[in-house]
């Protein structure tokens, strides 16, 4: 749905560009863990002289630090995905985020130059709780606690999503949702983007609002189907992301 954002200097002005979110309408997808360090969310904090030097001299000093201490200092342009790949982190960006959530904060999209991340994810408590969480979700689906989409038309999907959004206090209107769906997928719940940077990184944009799995996982709303292609689940997760990032899906009027 919403774009991954390309790296830029933390002092630059905020821009809203997307990496991917639509197949049929040429859009791009939400790239939660793929956003670059120092991206549009917030300016990077002032760095100590030693950290600033690391950023200026490239990745080699950081690689050495990682080898020596099992840690990594974030540089401008980094993403959790790329750090995980470069350092063979078991469990990928998700495990890396869970192990460093206290340092990064509640938004996996936002990492800042100068942050020191541990590459040792073996003892991350969130990893140990992942299996029970999946079991609870599966149990809820079997017991009817999860409501799959009932409607068979775009109009019905949007209205079902609006009802769920109202229950959870997620802002958005029919017009805002419809406008973005038409641009991003043309109304096809099975639309998939197989060509952009997210697809190349193994997380293609899927569904009505072209959400990649990391973002769907992060912004999935309880009570909706755990399926990127489920129309209502896709809409609600996308609108939840838009609310946290842009204030509302209604504020999204183009590439994002």
Secondary structure, 3 states (H helix, E strand, C coil): CCCCCCCCCCCCCCCCCCCCCCCCCCCCCECHHHCCCCCCCCCCCCCCHHHHHHHHCCCHHHHHHHHHHCEEECCCCCCHHHHHHHCCCCCHHHHHHHHCHHHHCCCCCCCCCCCEEECCCCCCHHHHCHHHHHHHHHHHHHCCCCECCCCCCHHHHHHHHHHHHHHHCCCCCHHHHHHHHHHHCCCCCCCEECCCHHHHCCCCEECCCCECHHHHHHHCCCCECCCCCCHHHHHHHHHHHHHHHHCCHHHCCCCC
